[in-house]
Amino acid sequence: MRLFDRVIPYLKQNIKAIIMGIVVLIIVDAVQLAIPIVLRNAIDGIAEETITQKHLALYALLIFAMSGTIAYMRYWWRILIVGNSWIIERGLRQEFYEHLMKLSQRFFNKAKIGDLMAHSTNDIHSVRMLFGMGLIAAADIIIMTLAAIIFMLSINTRLTIYAIIPLPMLSLAIRIFGRRVHRQFRKVQESFSDLSGMVQESISGVRVVKAFAQEKPELEKMNVYSREYLENNIKMAKLSGFFHPLMGVISGLSMVIVMIYGGSAAIDGEISIGDFVAFNAYLGMLVWPMMAIGWIVELYQRGTVSLKRVNKILDTTDEINDQEADSAIKEISGKIEVRNLTFRYPATDYEKEEKEQQVNEDVFKNVSFKLEQGKTLAIVGRTGCGKSTLIDLITRIYNPPKETIFIDDHEIYAIPLTVLRRDVAVVPQDIFLFSDTIANNIKFGKPEAPREEVQKVACLANIDKEIREFEHGYDTIVGERGVTLSGGQKQRIAIARALILEPNTLILDDSLSAVDTKTEKGILSHLIEVRNKKTTIIAAHRISSLQHADKIIVLDQGKIVERGTHSDLLEVKGLYYDLYEKQQLQESIEKR
């Protein structure tokens, strides 16, 4: 995709406003170009003694009116063109955010939050500046340069040729500094991304920082990132600080030439005093575009660097999509079948480059099982056996191999993602709550839910009583990531958030690990009872809480090593039995 392809649609949507803005800009420039003519006539009239005091007053009034017109019109081209650049920024940021929402978990596993924040703020801001003030300045440069040179030629051709002699030097300076600005601004944006990521991570983990008394090392780390950002910005400022004055020096050469040769021409009578003043006025109008070229080059380099960074994210392939989805599937009831599932996580880009894909071993090897609709399945195994990965594959957080996972006899790729996400609710291990009220967190997936329904599911999750004890009850703000709540409270609120959707399939991924055994048993027993005829999958470490499951599968080293009911598996006296005995022993020790 070409660099500006994603911006062009936004330009097309607002082409009328852009054209009107340029028309208004042309009017402003035309009025500006007319002012030196008025000055010339007034000065020549004074020199030739052909005008009166009344004429001078009329000339002054005309110049004042023209200045007022320029001011009024400048307001409108700013509204039309700069306003349009804000529309581009909003559209591009919305597109960027929408694309992020579609990307797979694998992308976010590798991406830095600081980078993404920098892309959505600084980078898109630089793109707006390019298509706002950059577009205005570019159009103004073209119009004013051509018009000023034409008027200068009409006054004296030879003097005009002398005046534009420094222009090739200007072109050379732009060529040299433009590349340096491009490279340096890329470094500035990269260091800003690193700084943003470090600050975000440090603040999010402030409790850990304080718990381990690592404030000083974090401050030192902050100092390193800040200094790197500072140094890159200082280098950028040095480039700009040298580049822009250089434009002024080159432009000043034109004024020196005009002052010498133009003054001599006026003294010799080759041009009038009014022509000399008008010529200098037009040269002044030409000098601004010459100096503004440097600014335009900097805006262009900043904007293109930023647009490339944004495009890199937008060009990232959306791995989890509906390309093979069957739109006729409107609902799934919860019958799940896994057939000969063999899976390994995709190799990272680094591993591909180094040809070390073998470091990614198979997570599963020929795993197969069936779960009938309305039944409860428990998944058990040692830490790292793949319980969460299996759930991620069933819900297409990661793409499973083809022809391995079926829901309601449909291959999972045939099920539209909106249907899958709606009818299969997951409560993950890593609970995330938004900085909002408890009620809004519970009804996140169903914003229209009344308070009565919120309270009902909170009761099912055994959290209603604790919520009511808070000062503001369900209207209590939980803080970022639910920082004001305990681990068990967060887990039960997350369960309530899933239950309010009334999903046909509910998956709990070790989502009660932070509550005590008695509470966990009570919640799970109650859930199985109230979710009669609805499918439930529970992945947990505590075997004592899974005794009522219709089926239990035991994972070990990527395979299902045991399957059956609780009593069946105890009789086998295999891995399940060992885990159960160890947990029973641990519980008895804790009770003493």
C-alpha positions in Angstrom: 0.0 0.0 0.0 1.2 3.5 -0.9 2.1 5.9 1.9 -0.9 8.2 1.7 -3.6 5.7 0.6 -5.2 5.6 4.0 -5.5 9.4 4.2 -6.9 9.9 0.7 -10.4 8.7 1.6 -10.7 11.3 4.4 -9.5 14.0 2.0 -12.1 12.9 -0.6 -14.9 13.0 2.1 -14.1 16.7 2.8 -12.9 17.8 -0.6 -15.5 20.6 -0.8 -14.2 22.2 2.4 -10.6 21.8 1.3 -11.4 23.4 -2.1 -13.3 26.3 -0.4 -10.4 26.7 2.0 -7.9 27.0 -0.9 -10.2 29.4 -2.7 -10.4 31.6 0.4 -6.6 31.3 0.7 -6.2 32.5 -2.9 -8.5 35.5 -2.1 -6.3 36.3 0.9 -3.1 36.1 -1.3 -4.7 38.2 -4.0 -5.5 41.0 -1.5 -2.0 40.8 -0.1 -0.5 41.1 -3.5 -2.7 44.2 -4.2 -1.4 46.1 -1.2 2.0 46.9 -2.7 0.3 48.3 -5.8 -1.7 50.7 -3.6 1.5 51.7 -1.8 3.4 52.2 -5.1 0.6 54.5 -6.4 0.6 56.5 -3.2 4.4 56.9 -3.0 4.7 57.8 -6.7 1.8 60.2 -6.3 3.6 61.9 -3.4 6.9 62.0 -5.4 5.2 63.5 -8.4 2.9 65.7 -6.3 -0.2 64.5 -8.1 -2.2 63.5 -5.0 -3.8 65.4 -2.2 -4.2 64.8 1.5 -7.7 63.5 0.7 -6.2 60.9 -1.7 -3.8 59.8 1.0 -6.6 59.3 3.4 -8.5 57.2 0.8 -5.3 55.1 0.2 -4.9 54.5 3.9 -8.6 53.6 4.3 -8.2 51.2 1.4 -5.2 49.5 2.9 -7.1 49.2 6.2 -10.1 47.6 4.5 -7.8 45.2 2.7 -6.1 44.3 6.0 -9.5 43.6 7.6 -10.5 41.5 4.6 -7.2 39.5 5.0 -7.9 38.9 8.7 -11.5 37.8 8.1 -10.6 35.4 5.3 -7.7 34.0 7.2 -10.2 33.0 9.9 -12.2 31.1 7.4 -9.4 29.2 5.7 -8.2 28.1 9.1 -11.7 26.8 9.9 -12.0 25.0 6.5 -8.6 23.5 6.2 -7.3 23.2 9.8 -10.8 22.0 10.8 -10.6 19.3 8.1 -7.2 18.2 9.4 -8.9 17.5 12.8 -11.5 15.4 11.0 -8.6 13.4 9.4 -7.0 12.9 12.8 -10.2 11.7 14.4 -10.9 9.3 11.5 -7.4 7.9 11.4 -7.4 7.4 15.2 -10.8 5.7 15.0 -9.6 3.4 12.3 -6.4 2.7 14.2 -8.3 1.8 17.4 -10.9 -0.3 15.5 -8.0 -2.2 13.9 -6.4 -2.8 17.3 -9.7 -4.3 18.5 -9.6 -6.8 15.7 -6.0 -8.0 16.1 -5.2 -11.3 17.8 -3.8 -11.9 21.2 -0.6 -12.9 19.6 -0.1 -9.3 18.4 -0.6 -7.9 21.9 1.7 -10.5 23.4 4.5 -8.8 21.4 3.4 -5.2 21.1 4.4 -2.6 23.6 1.6 -0.5 25.1 3.9 2.6 25.0 4.4 2.1 21.3 0.6 1.9 20.6 -0.1 4.9 22.8 2.6 6.9 20.9 1.1 5.8 17.6 -2.4 6.9 18.6 -1.3 10.3 20.0 2.0 11.8 18.8 2.1 10.0 15.4 -1.5 10.8 14.4 -1.0 14.4 15.6 2.0 14.8 13.2 -0.2 13.5 10.4 -2.8 16.1 11.2 -0.2 18.9 11.2 0.9 17.7 7.7 -2.6 17.8 6.3 -3.5 21.0 8.2 -0.9 23.7 8.4 1.3 21.8 6.1 -1.3 21.8 3.3 -2.1 25.5 3.9 1.6 26.5 3.8 2.3 24.4 0.7 -0.6 26.0 -1.2 0.4 29.5 0.1 4.0 28.9 -1.0 3.0 27.9 -4.5 0.5 30.8 -5.0 2.6 33.5 -3.4 5.9 32.5 -5.0 4.4 32.4 -8.5 2.4 35.6 -8.1 5.2 37.6 -6.4 7.7 36.6 -9.1 5.2 37.7 -11.8 4.6 41.1 -10.2 8.4 41.5 -9.7 9.0 40.7 -13.4 6.4 43.3 -14.3 8.4 45.9 -12.4 11.9 45.0 -13.6 13.1 41.7 -15.2 16.8 42.1 -14.5 16.3 42.9 -10.9 14.0 39.8 -10.5 16.6 37.6 -12.0 19.2 38.9 -9.5 16.8 38.4 -6.6 16.2 34.7 -7.3 19.9 33.8 -7.6 20.0 32.4 -4.0 17.1 29.9 -4.7 19.4 27.0 -5.9 21.2 27.3 -2.5 17.8 26.9 -0.8 17.1 23.7 -2.8 20.4 22.2 -1.8 19.9 23.0 1.9 16.4 21.4 1.8 17.8 18.3 0.2 20.5 17.9 2.8 18.6 18.7 5.9 15.3 17.0 4.9 16.9 13.6 5.2 18.5 14.3 8.5 15.2 15.6 9.9 13.4 12.4 8.7 15.9 10.2 10.5 16.1 12.2 13.7 12.3 12.5 14.0 12.0 8.8 13.7 14.4 8.4 16.7 12.4 11.0 18.6 9.1 9.0 18.1 10.8 5.7 19.0 12.2 7.2 22.2 8.8 8.7 23.1 7.3 5.2 22.6 9.9 3.7 25.0 9.3 6.4 27.5 5.5 6.0 27.4 5.8 2.3 27.8 8.1 2.6 30.8 5.8 5.1 32.5 2.7 3.1 31.8 4.2 -0.1 33.1 5.8 1.5 36.2 2.6 3.2 37.2 0.5 0.1 36.6 2.9 -1.9 38.7 3.3 0.7 41.4 2.1 -1.7 44.2 4.8 -4.1 43.2 7.4 -1.3 43.1 6.5 -0.2 46.6 6.3 -3.8 47.9 9.9 -4.5 46.9 11.1 -1.0 47.7 12.3 -0.4 44.1 11.3 3.3 43.8 14.9 4.4 43.4 15.7 1.9 40.6 12.5 2.9 38.8 13.4 6.5 39.1 16.8 5.7 37.7 15.2 3.8 34.8 12.9 6.8 34.2 15.9 9.1 34.2 17.6 6.9 31.4 14.5 6.9 29.2 13.8 10.6 29.8 17.4 11.5 29.0 17.3 9.5 25.8 14.1 11.3 24.8 15.6 14.7 25.8 18.8 14.1 23.9 16.9 13.1 20.7 14.7 16.2 21.0 17.7 18.4 21.5 19.3 16.9 18.4 16.1 17.6 16.6 16.0 21.1 17.9 19.6 21.7 16.8 18.7 20.6 13.3 15.7 22.9 13.3 17.6 25.6 15.0 20.2 25.6 12.2 17.9 24.8 9.3 15.4 27.7 9.8 17.9 30.5 10.3 19.8 29.1 7.3 16.6 29.7 5.3 16.6 33.2 6.6 20.2 33.9 5.7 19.6 32.6 2.1 16.5 34.7 1.9 18.4 37.7 3.3 20.9 37.4 0.4 18.0 38.3 -2.0 17.2 41.4 0.0 20.9 42.4 0.0 21.0 42.0 -3.8 17.8 44.0 -4.3 18.9 46.7 -1.9 22.2 47.2 -3.9 21.0 46.8 -7.5 17.4 48.0 -6.9 18.6 51.1 -5.0 21.0 51.9 -7.9 18.1 51.4 -10.4 15.9 53.8 -8.4 18.7 56.4 -8.2 19.4 56.1 -11.9 15.7 56.6 -12.6 15.3 53.1 -14.2 12.5 52.4 -11.7 10.4 54.8 -9.6 10.6 55.0 -5.8 7.1 53.5 -5.7 8.3 50.6 -7.9 11.3 50.1 -5.6 9.0 50.0 -2.5 6.6 47.7 -4.3 9.4 45.4 -5.4 10.7 45.1 -1.9 7.2 44.4 -0.6 6.8 41.6 -3.2 10.3 40.3 -2.3 9.2 40.2 1.3 6.2 38.1 0.2 8.6 35.9 -1.6 11.0 35.6 1.4 8.3 34.1 3.6 7.6 31.2 1.2 11.3 30.7 0.9 11.7 30.5 4.7 8.4 28.5 5.1 9.8 25.8 2.7 12.0 24.7 5.6 9.0 24.4 7.9 7.1 22.5 5.3 10.0 20.1 4.8 10.0 19.5 8.6 6.2 19.0 8.7 6.5 16.6 5.7 9.3 14.6 7.3 7.5 14.4 10.6 4.2 13.5 9.0 5.5 10.8 6.7 7.6 9.2 9.5 4.5 9.1 11.7 2.3 7.8 8.9 4.7 5.0 8.2 4.6 4.0 11.8 0.8 4.0 11.9 0.5 2.2 8.5 2.8 -0.5 9.9 0.2 -1.3 12.5 -2.7 -0.9 10.2 -1.0 -3.3 7.7 -0.7 -6.0 10.4 -2.7 -9.0 9.3 -5.9 -9.7 11.3 -5.4 -13.4 12.1 -8.7 -13.9 13.8 -11.4 -13.1 11.2 -14.7 -14.2 9.7 -13.4 -15.1 6.2 -14.8 -18.6 6.4 -17.8 -17.8 8.6 -21.3 -19.0 7.7 -23.7 -16.1 8.3 -26.6 -18.6 8.6 -25.3 -19.6 12.0 -27.1 -17.3 14.4 -26.7 -19.2 17.7 -24.7 -22.0 19.2 -26.1 -24.2 22.0 -22.9 -25.6 23.5 -22.1 -29.0 22.1 -18.3 -29.1 21.8 -16.0 -31.7 20.2 -12.2 -31.6 19.9 -10.8 -34.0 17.3 -7.1 -35.0 17.2 -6.0 -31.5 18.2 -2.2 -31.0 17.8 -1.1 -27.4 18.4 2.0 -25.3 19.0 2.2 -21.6 19.3 3.3 -19.8 16.1 7.0 -19.0 16.0 7.9 -15.4 16.6 9.4 -13.3 13.8 12.8 -13.6 15.5 12.6 -17.4 15.6 11.6 -17.5 12.0 14.6 -15.4 11.0 16.9 -17.6 13.1 15.2 -20.7 11.8 14.6 -21.9 15.3 11.0 -22.9 15.1 11.8 -26.1 16.9 12.0 -24.2 20.2 8.2 -24.1 20.1 7.2 -27.5 21.2 3.7 -29.0 20.7 1.3 -27.8 23.5 -1.1 -30.6 22.5 -0.7 -33.9 20.7 -3.8 -35.6 19.3 -6.2 -34.4 22.0 -9.8 -35.5 21.5 -13.0 -35.3 23.6 -16.7 -34.6 23.3 -18.9 -32.5 25.5 -22.7 -32.7 25.1 -24.9 -29.7 25.4 -25.9 -28.9 29.0 -23.1 -30.9 30.6 -20.3 -29.8 32.8 -16.7 -30.5 31.9 -13.8 -30.1 34.3 -10.2 -29.8 33.0 -7.5 -30.7 35.5 -3.7 -30.9 35.3 -0.5 -29.6 36.7 0.5 -25.9 36.2 1.5 -25.3 32.6 -0.3 -28.4 31.2 -2.3 -26.3 28.7 -5.7 -25.8 30.3 -5.8 -22.1 29.5 -4.5 -22.7 26.0 -7.3 -25.2 25.3 -9.8 -22.6 26.4 -8.1 -20.0 24.2 -8.5 -22.3 21.2 -12.1 -23.2 21.9 -12.9 -19.4 22.0 -10.6 -18.6 19.1 -8.3 -16.3 21.0 -5.8 -18.3 19.0 -6.6 -20.1 15.7 -6.7 -23.8 16.1 -5.6 -26.2 13.3 -8.4 -26.8 10.7 -10.9 -29.6 11.3 -10.0 -29.9 15.0 -12.6 -28.0 17.0 -16.4 -28.2 16.4 -19.2 -26.5 18.2 -22.8 -27.8 17.5 -21.2 -29.9 14.7 -19.9 -26.7 13.0 -16.2 -26.3 12.5 -15.2 -23.3 14.7 -14.1 -21.3 11.6 -17.7 -21.4 10.3 -19.1 -19.7 13.4 -19.2 -15.9 13.1 -17.0 -14.3 15.8 -19.9 -12.2 17.1 -22.0 -15.4 17.7 -19.0 -17.2 19.3 -18.2 -14.3 21.6 -21.9 -13.8 22.6 -22.8 -17.4 23.3 -19.5 -18.5 24.9 -18.6 -16.4 27.9 -15.2 -16.8 29.5 -13.9 -15.7 32.9 -10.1 -15.8 32.4 -7.3 -16.3 35.0 -6.1 -12.7 34.6 -9.1 -10.6 35.7 -9.4 -7.1 34.3 -11.8 -4.6 35.7 -12.3 -1.1 34.3 -11.9 2.1 36.3 -15.6 2.4 36.7 -18.4 1.5 39.1 -18.9 -2.1 40.2 -22.3 -2.1 38.5 -20.9 -0.9 35.2 -18.2 -3.5 35.3 -20.8 -6.2 35.9 -23.0 -5.1 33.0 -20.1 -4.4 30.7 -21.4 -6.9 28.1 -25.0 -5.9 28.6 -25.1 -2.1 29.3 -28.9 -1.9 29.2 -29.2 -4.4 32.1 -31.3 -3.0 35.0 -29.9 -2.9 38.6 -32.1 -5.8 39.7 -30.4 -8.1 37.1 -27.0 -6.9 38.2 -27.8 -7.7 41.8 -29.2 -11.1 40.8 -26.0 -12.3 39.1 -23.9 -10.8 41.9 -25.8 -13.0 44.3 -25.1 -16.0 42.0 -21.4 -15.1 42.2 -21.6 -14.8 46.0 -20.4 -11.2 45.9 -23.6 -9.2 46.5 -23.3 -9.0 50.3 -19.7 -7.7 50.1 -20.7 -5.1 47.5 -23.5 -3.8 49.7 -21.0 -3.3 52.5 -19.0 -0.7 50.5 -19.8 2.9 51.2 -21.4 3.5 47.8 -22.5 -0.1 47.1 -22.8 -1.0 43.4 -21.8 2.6 42.6 -18.4 2.2 44.1 -15.5 3.1 41.7 -13.1 0.2 41.7 -10.0 2.0 40.4 -7.8 1.1 37.5 -7.8 -2.7 37.0 -9.9 -3.0 40.1 -7.0 -2.1 42.4 -9.2 -1.3 45.4 -10.7 -4.9 45.5 -9.2 -8.1 46.7 -8.3 -10.9 44.3 -11.3 -12.9 45.3 -13.7 -10.0 44.9 -12.4 -9.2 41.4 -12.8 -12.8 40.4 -16.4 -13.0 41.6 -17.3 -9.7 39.9 -15.8 -11.1 36.7 -18.0 -14.2 37.1 -21.1 -12.0 37.6 -20.1 -10.1 34.4 -20.1 -13.3 32.5 -23.4 -14.6 34.0 -25.3 -11.5 33.1 -25.0 -12.4 29.4 -26.8 -15.7 30.2 -24.4 -17.5 27.8 -25.2 -20.9 26.5 -21.6 -21.9 27.3 -19.8 -20.6 30.4 -16.0 -21.2 30.8 -14.2 -20.6 34.1 -10.5 -20.6 33.7 -9.2 -21.1 37.2 -11.2 -18.0 38.0 -11.8 -18.8 41.7 -8.3 -19.4 42.7 -8.2 -16.4 45.0 -11.2 -17.5 47.2 -11.1 -20.1 49.9 -12.0 -23.7 49.1 -15.4 -23.6 50.9 -16.5 -20.5 49.0 -15.3 -22.0 45.7 -17.3 -25.2 46.3 -20.4 -23.2 47.1 -20.2 -21.0 44.0 -19.5 -23.9 41.6 -22.2 -26.1 43.0 -24.7 -23.3 42.8 -23.6 -22.4 39.2 -24.0 -26.0 38.0 -27.5 -26.1 39.6 -28.8 -22.8 38.1 -27.1 -23.5 34.7 -29.1 -26.7 34.3 -29.2 -27.7 30.6 -26.4 -25.2 29.7 -22.8 -26.1 29.0 -20.1 -25.3 31.5 -16.4 -25.8 31.3 -14.3 -25.4 34.5 -10.5 -25.4 34.5 -9.2 -25.5 38.1 -6.4 -26.7 40.3 -8.6 -27.6 43.3 -10.0 -31.1 42.5 -12.3 -31.0 45.5 -14.4 -28.3 43.8 -14.9 -30.4 40.6 -16.5 -33.5 42.0 -20.0 -32.7 40.5 -18.7 -32.3 36.9 -20.3 -34.7 34.4 -16.9 -35.4 32.9 -13.3 -34.7 33.9 -10.3 -34.8 31.6 -6.7 -34.8 33.0 -4.0 -33.1 30.9 -0.4 -34.0 31.2 2.5 -33.2 28.7 0.1 -32.2 25.9 -2.2 -35.3 26.1 -5.3 -36.4 27.9 -4.0 -39.1 30.2 -7.2 -39.8 32.1 -10.9 -39.1 31.7 -14.1 -39.9 33.5 -16.1 -38.9 36.6 -14.6 -38.0 39.9 -15.2 -41.5 41.4 -13.9 -43.2 38.2 -10.7 -41.3 38.3 -10.1 -42.0 42.0 -10.4 -45.7 41.3 -7.8 -45.5 38.6 -5.3 -44.1 41.1 -3.3 -42.3 38.5 -2.3 -38.6 38.1 -5.8 -37.4 39.2 -5.6 -39.5 42.3 -2.2 -38.2 43.2 -3.3 -34.6 42.8 -6.4 -35.2 44.8 -4.4 -36.8 47.7 -1.9 -34.0 47.8 -4.6 -31.4 48.0 -6.4 -33.2 50.7 -3.2 -33.5 52.7 -2.6 -29.8 52.2 -6.1 -28.8 53.3 -5.8 -31.0 56.4 -2.5 -29.3 57.3 -4.0 -25.8 56.8 -6.9 -26.6 59.2 -4.6 -27.5 62.0 
